[in-house]
Amino acid sequence: MTASVDAIFAALADPNRRRAIELLGERPHSAGELASALALSPPALSRHLRVLKASGLVDEKHPEFDARVRVYSLKDGAMTELKRWVVGTEAMWAAQLSAFKAHVEKGNR
């Protein structure tokens, strides 16, 4: 597993961060909107967003009308490597289970 997949799994280990990802999947949100939706204090949300940004899952932008506001969105293609790992792992398990099934069936004859 690569470091980026490890970072994504670590970021998604927390239920608040997973919920933030779900919300951001619907549309971009400001930090205030996310804090309200997740019932988190601004400092707590800030810590979660820092982890999500470090893992490469989330982008942060400042609208031109107000530099104090931060709008968060999902980063395009951020889960590509994770998806590739899941597909590879699923294929490995499918092959292992098929081989085990064949072995068991062979022994029962």
GUBANU-797753 format. One record per residue (C-alpha): x, y, z. Coordinates in nm, 2 decimals, padded with zeros to 4 digits, always signed. Example, Ala and Ser with C-alpha at 12.3 -4.5 7.8 and 13.67 -1.06 7.14 Angstrom:
<rs>
> px,py,pz
> +01.23,-00.45,+00.78
> +01.37,-00.11,+00.71
</rs>
This chain:
<rs>
> px,py,pz
> +00.00,+00.00,+00.00
> +00.13,+00.34,-00.08
> +00.17,+00.64,+00.15
> -00.12,+00.82,-00.01
> -00.36,+00.53,+00.04
> -00.25,+00.50,+00.40
> -00.31,+00.88,+00.44
> -00.66,+00.85,+00.29
> -00.75,+00.55,+00.51
> -00.62,+00.74,+00.82
> -00.82,+01.05,+00.72
> -01.14,+00.84,+00.66
> -01.10,+00.66,+00.99
> -01.28,+00.94,+01.18
> -01.67,+00.95,+01.14
> -01.67,+01.33,+01.14
> -01.43,+01.34,+00.85
> -01.63,+01.07,+00.66
> -01.94,+01.28,+00.71
> -01.76,+01.59,+00.59
> -01.66,+01.40,+00.27
> -02.02,+01.30,+00.22
> -02.14,+01.66,+00.26
> -01.86,+01.78,+00.02
> -01.97,+01.52,-00.23
> -02.31,+01.70,-00.25
> -02.15,+02.04,-00.31
> -01.87,+02.27,-00.18
> -01.93,+02.41,+00.17
> -01.79,+02.69,+00.37
> -01.61,+02.60,+00.69
> -01.90,+02.75,+00.89
> -02.15,+02.53,+00.70
> -01.95,+02.22,+00.77
> -01.90,+02.31,+01.14
> -02.28,+02.36,+01.18
> -02.37,+02.04,+00.99
> -02.13,+01.83,+01.19
> -02.21,+02.01,+01.52
> -01.84,+02.08,+01.57
> -01.66,+02.38,+01.71
> -01.46,+02.58,+01.46
> -01.13,+02.47,+01.61
> -01.23,+02.10,+01.60
> -01.35,+02.13,+01.24
> -01.02,+02.30,+01.15
> -00.83,+02.00,+01.28
> -01.04,+01.77,+01.07
> -01.01,+01.98,+00.76
> -00.63,+01.99,+00.81
> -00.62,+01.61,+00.80
> -00.85,+01.59,+00.50
> -00.63,+01.85,+00.31
> -00.31,+01.67,+00.40
> -00.45,+01.34,+00.27
> -00.52,+01.51,-00.06
> -00.90,+01.46,-00.04
> -01.01,+01.82,+00.00
> -00.93,+02.15,-00.17
> -00.96,+02.49,-00.01
> -01.05,+02.81,-00.19
> -01.11,+03.17,-00.08
> -01.39,+03.35,-00.27
> -01.29,+03.68,-00.42
> -01.57,+03.86,-00.23
> -01.43,+03.77,+00.12
> -01.08,+03.64,+00.18
> -01.18,+03.54,+00.54
> -01.43,+03.28,+00.41
> -01.29,+02.94,+00.31
> -01.48,+02.71,+00.08
> -01.40,+02.34,+00.08
> -01.46,+02.09,-00.20
> -01.36,+01.74,-00.29
> -01.04,+01.72,-00.49
> -01.08,+01.58,-00.84
> -00.94,+01.23,-00.87
> -00.84,+01.21,-00.50
> -00.97,+00.86,-00.46
> -00.83,+00.71,-00.78
> -00.53,+00.54,-00.61
> -00.76,+00.42,-00.33
> -01.01,+00.27,-00.58
> -00.72,+00.10,-00.76
> -00.60,-00.05,-00.44
> -00.96,-00.18,-00.35
> -01.00,-00.33,-00.69
> -00.67,-00.51,-00.67
> -00.74,-00.63,-00.32
> -01.08,-00.76,-00.42
> -00.93,-00.94,-00.72
> -00.67,-01.10,-00.49
> -00.93,-01.22,-00.24
> -01.16,-01.35,-00.52
> -00.87,-01.55,-00.66
> -00.78,-01.68,-00.31
> -01.13,-01.78,-00.23
> -01.18,-01.95,-00.57
> -00.86,-02.15,-00.51
> -00.97,-02.25,-00.16
> -01.31,-02.36,-00.30
> -01.15,-02.57,-00.56
> -00.92,-02.73,-00.30
> -01.21,-02.81,-00.07
> -01.42,-02.95,-00.35
> -01.13,-03.16,-00.48
> -01.08,-03.30,-00.13
> -01.45,-03.40,-00.10
> -01.44,-03.63,-00.40
</rs>
